[in-house]
Amino acid sequence: MQDEVVGVVRKLFGDRYGGFDRMASVFETAGICKRHSVRPLHWFCEPRGWKERTAAYLDGAKELFIDAATKALQDAHLKASDVDAVVTVSSTGIATPSLEARASLQMGFREDVQRIPIFGLGCAGGVSGLAVAARLAKAQPGAVVLLLVVELCTLAFRLDRLTKANMIATALFGDGGAACVLRAGDGGIAEIDLCGEHLWPDTLEIMGWDVDSQGFDVIFAQSIPSFAEENLQAAVSGILARGGVGMHEIDRFCCHPGGAKVIVALEKALGLAPGTLDHERGILRDYGNMSSATVLFVLDKLLRTGLPARSAMTAMGPGFTASCVSLKRLA
């Protein structure tokens, strides 16, 4: 729960970080009630280096991978041996061999399964990964493509970083995994009829990782909410227009909810009434920001409550980039 995190963080930083009292309000304004982590709170109270963080990532990410993949395949009435290609998205840890290889034996993937691991897309990875999986499925009609998105954001927590960026990350990030099955042909819930990305020039410094001997250190060098409010609409409308779709044809946007302020900025940027992105607020409240996995949680919520005729999934991430996928309901 968020109040438990606040108590622990206050003990860890209250006496060492002069700006803590000023920054502590972010835990209340983040719009988060609870989050999940692959390690208990007390694990974060001791300094951790690359070896320990990587061990935690390999263990936790593999477990989330198997859980999410098994559920997605069961929902699609498929077995792991039916899978022809696996797209694995994760930017919060390094695994070589990659996660799908580590999970392969337990899952029961075939020996000839195609493996496409994707690293470095950050929060945009869920939408971009879905686009990659869709292109693979379209190129191989009848093939079963399994998309896995697994992020262990909490492992980037740093005791040694007395910075605003570290405090924001500590207040926002949680761990999570999600999966979905794609196949070209008849049946299914929805069709991906267009996808695209927009990369803004000279924006590398906005968001990313700074890597040192201890692990990942989060970079938030510019206000994401203000950037989204000023720039997202033109990027998304441009992506849709290239596929012959107008903004007015979108019945519901399905957005990555980076934080409470980001959601407000997204509603303003996309011309939506305040409160429209209710599923995004609910997922943020119950799970926190799980980086690339979060938007797939929002999509799952949208599917369960009723997918509109046309939806557009959007996310922003390091680059700085915006990703967009258009979904048409089939059933």
C-alpha positions as CSV (number, residue, x, y, z in Angstrom):
1,M,0.0,0.0,0.0
2,Q,1.2,3.5,-0.7
3,D,1.0,4.6,2.9
4,E,3.4,1.8,3.8
5,V,5.8,2.9,1.2
6,V,5.7,6.5,2.5
7,G,6.6,5.4,6.0
8,V,9.6,3.4,4.8
9,V,10.9,6.1,2.4
10,R,10.6,8.7,5.2
11,K,12.9,6.6,7.4
12,L,15.3,6.1,4.6
13,F,15.5,9.6,3.3
14,G,13.9,12.0,5.8
15,D,17.2,12.8,7.6
16,R,19.4,12.6,4.6
17,Y,17.5,14.5,1.9
18,G,16.9,18.2,2.6
19,G,14.1,18.4,0.2
20,F,12.2,15.4,1.4
21,D,9.4,17.2,3.1
22,R,8.7,19.2,0.0
23,M,8.8,16.2,-2.2
24,A,6.8,13.9,0.1
25,S,3.5,15.3,-1.2
26,V,4.1,13.4,-4.5
27,F,3.2,10.2,-2.7
28,E,-0.3,11.7,-2.0
29,T,-0.8,13.4,-5.3
30,A,0.4,10.5,-7.5
31,G,-3.1,9.0,-7.6
32,I,-1.9,5.6,-6.4
33,C,-3.3,3.5,-3.5
34,K,-1.3,0.3,-3.9
35,R,1.4,-1.2,-6.0
36,H,3.1,-4.6,-6.4
37,S,6.8,-5.5,-6.2
38,V,8.7,-8.7,-6.8
39,R,10.6,-8.0,-3.6
40,P,9.2,-7.1,-0.1
41,L,9.7,-3.6,1.2
42,H,12.5,-4.5,3.6
43,W,14.6,-5.7,0.6
44,F,14.9,-2.1,-0.5
45,C,16.2,-0.9,2.8
46,E,19.7,-2.1,2.1
47,P,22.1,-1.0,-0.7
48,R,21.8,-3.2,-3.8
49,G,24.3,-3.6,-6.7
50,W,24.0,-4.9,-10.2
51,K,24.4,-8.5,-9.2
52,E,21.6,-8.5,-6.6
53,R,19.3,-6.4,-8.8
54,T,19.9,-8.6,-11.8
55,A,19.2,-11.8,-9.8
56,A,15.9,-10.3,-8.6
57,Y,15.0,-9.3,-12.1
58,L,15.7,-12.7,-13.6
59,D,13.8,-14.5,-10.9
60,G,10.8,-12.1,-10.7
61,A,10.5,-11.4,-14.5
62,K,10.5,-15.1,-15.4
63,E,7.8,-15.7,-12.9
64,L,5.6,-12.8,-14.2
65,F,6.4,-13.9,-17.8
66,I,5.1,-17.5,-17.1
67,D,2.0,-16.3,-15.2
68,A,1.0,-13.7,-17.8
69,A,1.7,-16.0,-20.8
70,T,-0.2,-18.9,-19.3
71,K,-3.3,-16.8,-18.6
72,A,-3.2,-15.3,-22.1
73,L,-2.9,-18.7,-23.8
74,Q,-5.7,-20.2,-21.7
75,D,-8.0,-17.3,-22.5
76,A,-7.2,-17.9,-26.2
77,H,-7.8,-21.7,-25.8
78,L,-4.2,-22.4,-27.0
79,K,-1.2,-24.2,-25.7
80,A,2.4,-23.0,-25.5
81,S,3.3,-25.5,-28.2
82,D,0.9,-23.6,-30.5
83,V,3.0,-20.4,-30.3
84,D,5.1,-19.6,-33.4
85,A,6.7,-16.4,-32.2
86,V,7.2,-14.6,-28.9
87,V,7.8,-10.9,-28.7
88,T,9.2,-10.0,-25.2
89,V,9.3,-6.4,-24.1
90,S,11.2,-5.3,-21.1
91,S,13.4,-2.3,-20.3
92,T,13.9,-2.7,-16.5
93,G,16.5,-5.4,-16.5
94,I,19.0,-7.2,-18.7
95,A,18.6,-10.9,-19.4
96,T,20.9,-12.8,-21.8
97,P,19.6,-15.4,-22.7
98,S,16.4,-13.4,-22.8
99,L,13.3,-14.1,-20.8
100,E,11.4,-16.2,-23.3
101,A,14.4,-18.5,-23.5
102,R,14.6,-18.8,-19.7
103,A,10.8,-19.6,-19.5
104,S,10.7,-21.8,-22.6
105,L,11.2,-25.2,-20.9
106,Q,8.6,-24.5,-18.2
107,M,6.2,-23.0,-20.7
108,G,6.5,-25.8,-23.3
109,F,7.4,-23.6,-26.3
110,R,8.5,-25.5,-29.4
111,E,12.2,-25.7,-30.4
112,D,11.5,-23.7,-33.5
113,V,9.7,-20.8,-31.8
114,Q,10.8,-17.4,-33.1
115,R,12.2,-15.1,-30.3
116,I,12.0,-11.3,-30.6
117,P,13.2,-9.6,-27.4
118,I,12.8,-5.8,-27.3
119,F,14.7,-3.5,-24.9
120,G,14.9,0.3,-24.4
121,L,11.4,1.5,-25.3
122,G,10.5,2.2,-21.7
123,C,6.9,3.2,-21.2
124,A,6.2,3.2,-24.9
125,G,7.1,-0.5,-25.2
126,G,3.6,-1.9,-24.6
127,V,2.1,-0.1,-27.6
128,S,5.3,-0.5,-29.8
129,G,5.6,-4.1,-28.9
130,L,1.9,-4.7,-29.8
131,A,2.7,-3.1,-33.2
132,V,5.7,-5.3,-33.7
133,A,3.7,-8.4,-32.8
134,A,0.9,-7.4,-35.1
135,R,3.3,-6.9,-38.1
136,L,4.7,-10.4,-37.4
137,A,1.3,-11.9,-37.3
138,K,0.2,-10.2,-40.5
139,A,3.4,-11.3,-42.3
140,Q,2.7,-14.9,-41.3
141,P,-1.0,-15.6,-41.8
142,G,-2.2,-18.2,-39.3
143,A,0.9,-18.0,-37.1
144,V,0.3,-17.5,-33.4
145,V,2.3,-14.6,-32.0
146,L,2.5,-14.2,-28.2
147,L,3.3,-10.7,-26.9
148,L,4.8,-10.5,-23.4
149,V,5.4,-7.2,-21.6
150,V,7.2,-7.5,-18.2
151,E,8.6,-4.6,-16.2
152,L,10.2,-4.6,-12.7
153,C,10.5,-0.9,-12.2
154,T,10.9,-1.1,-8.4
155,L,14.4,-2.7,-8.8
156,A,15.7,0.7,-10.0
157,F,15.1,2.2,-6.5
158,R,18.2,3.9,-5.3
159,L,19.2,4.5,-1.7
160,D,22.2,6.5,-2.9
161,R,20.3,9.0,-5.0
162,L,19.1,12.1,-3.1
163,T,17.3,13.5,-6.1
164,K,13.9,14.7,-7.2
165,A,13.8,12.2,-10.0
166,N,14.5,9.3,-7.6
167,M,11.7,10.5,-5.3
168,I,9.2,10.7,-8.2
169,A,10.1,7.2,-9.4
170,T,9.8,5.9,-5.8
171,A,6.3,7.3,-5.6
172,L,5.1,6.1,-9.0
173,F,6.6,2.8,-10.1
174,G,5.4,-0.7,-9.6
175,D,6.1,-4.1,-11.1
176,G,3.8,-6.0,-13.5
177,G,3.5,-8.2,-16.5
178,A,0.9,-8.6,-19.3
179,A,0.4,-10.8,-22.4
180,C,-1.8,-11.1,-25.4
181,V,-2.1,-13.4,-28.4
182,L,-2.2,-12.2,-32.0
183,R,-3.0,-14.1,-35.2
184,A,-4.0,-13.0,-38.7
185,G,-7.2,-14.6,-40.0
186,D,-10.7,-15.1,-38.9
187,G,-11.9,-14.8,-35.3
188,G,-10.5,-12.7,-32.4
189,I,-11.7,-9.7,-30.5
190,A,-10.2,-6.8,-32.4
191,E,-8.2,-6.0,-35.5
192,I,-5.1,-3.8,-35.5
193,D,-5.6,-1.8,-38.6
194,L,-2.7,0.7,-38.3
195,C,0.2,1.5,-36.1
196,G,3.0,4.1,-36.0
197,E,5.5,6.1,-34.0
198,H,6.6,9.7,-33.7
199,L,10.2,10.5,-32.6
200,W,10.8,14.1,-31.6
201,P,14.3,15.4,-32.5
202,D,16.8,16.5,-29.8
203,T,14.8,15.0,-26.9
204,L,17.1,12.2,-25.8
205,E,17.5,13.8,-22.4
206,I,13.9,13.9,-21.4
207,M,13.6,10.3,-20.0
208,G,15.7,7.2,-19.7
209,W,18.3,5.4,-17.7
210,D,21.7,6.5,-16.4
211,V,23.6,3.3,-15.9
212,D,26.4,3.1,-13.3
213,S,28.0,0.4,-11.1
214,Q,24.9,0.2,-8.9
215,G,22.3,-0.3,-11.6
216,F,19.8,1.9,-13.4
217,D,19.2,5.5,-12.3
218,V,16.0,7.1,-13.7
219,I,16.2,10.2,-15.7
220,F,13.4,12.7,-15.7
221,A,15.0,15.8,-17.1
222,Q,11.8,17.6,-18.3
223,S,8.2,17.8,-17.2
224,I,6.5,14.9,-19.0
225,P,2.9,16.3,-18.4
226,S,3.7,19.7,-20.0
227,F,5.5,18.0,-22.9
228,A,2.5,15.7,-23.5
229,E,0.0,18.5,-23.4
230,E,1.9,20.5,-25.9
231,N,3.1,17.8,-28.3
232,L,1.0,14.6,-28.2
233,Q,-2.0,15.7,-30.2
234,A,-0.1,16.5,-33.3
235,A,2.0,13.3,-33.1
236,V,-1.1,11.0,-32.7
237,S,-3.2,12.8,-35.3
238,G,-0.2,12.5,-37.7
239,I,0.1,8.7,-37.1
240,L,-3.6,8.2,-37.5
241,A,-3.7,10.3,-40.7
242,R,-1.0,8.3,-42.3
243,G,-3.3,5.3,-41.9
244,G,-6.3,7.2,-43.3
245,V,-8.0,7.7,-39.9
246,G,-9.1,11.0,-38.4
247,M,-9.0,11.9,-34.7
248,H,-12.8,12.3,-34.8
249,E,-13.2,8.6,-35.7
250,I,-11.7,7.4,-32.4
251,D,-14.4,6.4,-30.0
252,R,-12.0,5.8,-27.0
253,F,-8.3,6.5,-26.4
254,C,-6.5,3.8,-24.4
255,C,-3.5,5.5,-22.9
256,H,-0.5,4.7,-20.8
257,P,-1.2,6.5,-17.5
258,G,2.3,7.7,-16.4
259,G,0.9,9.5,-13.4
260,A,-2.1,11.6,-12.2
261,K,-0.7,14.8,-13.8
262,V,0.1,12.9,-17.0
263,I,-3.5,11.7,-17.3
264,V,-4.8,15.3,-17.0
265,A,-2.3,16.4,-19.7
266,L,-3.4,13.5,-22.0
267,E,-7.1,14.5,-21.7
268,K,-6.2,18.1,-22.6
269,A,-3.9,17.1,-25.4
270,L,-6.4,14.8,-27.0
271,G,-9.4,17.1,-26.5
272,L,-11.1,14.9,-24.0
273,A,-13.5,16.0,-21.2
274,P,-11.9,15.9,-17.7
275,G,-12.4,12.4,-16.2
276,T,-12.7,10.6,-19.6
277,L,-9.7,8.4,-19.0
278,D,-11.3,6.6,-16.0
279,H,-9.8,3.2,-16.7
280,E,-6.4,4.8,-16.8
281,R,-6.9,6.4,-13.4
282,G,-8.2,3.1,-12.0
283,I,-5.2,1.1,-13.2
284,L,-2.8,3.8,-11.9
285,R,-4.6,3.7,-8.5
286,D,-4.4,-0.1,-8.1
287,Y,-1.1,-0.9,-9.7
288,G,1.0,2.3,-10.1
289,N,3.1,3.0,-13.2
290,M,4.4,-0.3,-14.4
291,S,6.1,1.3,-17.4
292,S,5.3,-0.5,-20.7
293,A,2.9,-3.1,-19.1
294,T,0.5,-0.5,-17.8
295,V,-1.3,0.3,-21.1
296,L,-2.1,-3.4,-21.6
297,F,-3.7,-3.4,-18.1
298,V,-5.8,-0.5,-19.3
299,L,-6.7,-2.4,-22.5
300,D,-7.7,-5.4,-20.5
301,K,-10.1,-3.2,-18.5
302,L,-11.5,-1.8,-21.7
303,L,-12.0,-5.2,-23.2
304,R,-13.9,-6.3,-20.0
305,T,-16.1,-3.3,-20.0
306,G,-16.8,-3.2,-23.7
307,L,-14.4,-2.3,-26.5
308,P,-15.8,0.6,-28.6
309,A,-16.0,0.3,-32.4
310,R,-12.6,2.0,-32.8
311,S,-10.0,2.7,-30.1
312,A,-6.5,4.1,-30.2
313,M,-3.8,3.0,-27.8
314,T,-1.1,5.6,-27.1
315,A,2.0,5.7,-25.0
316,M,5.1,7.9,-24.7
317,G,8.6,6.9,-23.8
318,P,12.3,7.4,-24.1
319,G,13.5,8.8,-27.4
320,F,11.4,10.9,-26.8
321,T,8.7,9.0,-28.7
322,A,5.0,8.5,-29.0
323,S,3.6,5.1,-30.1
324,C,0.0,4.6,-31.4
325,V,-2.0,1.5,-32.4
326,S,-5.6,1.6,-33.8
327,L,-8.0,-1.2,-32.8
328,K,-11.2,-2.0,-34.6
329,R,-13.7,-4.2,-32.7
330,L,-14.6,-7.4,-34.5
331,A,-17.1,-9.0,-32.2
